[in-house]
């Protein structure tokens, strides 16, 4: 296999990379890496010096940072194009990805999902202050995305793009919490988008299995 994906099973960013690979129908070898483990191998740290996931290896080309990986996969492999051609549409796609990364990931995933869902499933007590803070910060993110989302069903126009695949795993985790579902319900455009995206077979097929 000429493509390897080093990833952590619960990582939302690893899920994004796996989604894009699945949409492009790219076969790859999966290598599990727990970035939170105390003994991350030197071989992996040589690929990703910041001790995170995912990392893509294509032949002898090593690439980390999810946004770089997804663009590379879209532009290198055959399959449906996942980036708009028009300049303004492509800029909007990039803007949405940046908003999700800079302002959405921490409150939606690391605060609301991690404390309300993941910590409970792994036998750890949730921090209600973290959840409260995450809900407050997520409100601004959802308001912004509601405004940025297009009218064509997808986030940018009427075609699936990297913006959809970048937000989808975070929305899946966020809405696993009751607070997340309630917040999304107050955003009609995002709710319609989520109803469309969450039914895609690749999202279901690549969804991480959370601890019981």
Buried (B, 14 or more C-beta within 10 A) or exposed (E): EEBBBBBBBBBBBBBBBBBBBBBBEBEBEBBEBEBEEEEBEEEBEEBBEEEBBBBBBBEEEBBBBBBEBBBBBBEEBEBEEBBBEEEEBBEBBBBBBBBBBEBBBBBBBBBBBBBBBBBBEEEEEBBEEBBBBBBEBBBEBBBBBBEBBBEEBBBBBEBBBBBBBBBBBBBBBBBBBEBBEEBBEEBEBBBEBBEEBBEBEBBEEBBBEBEE
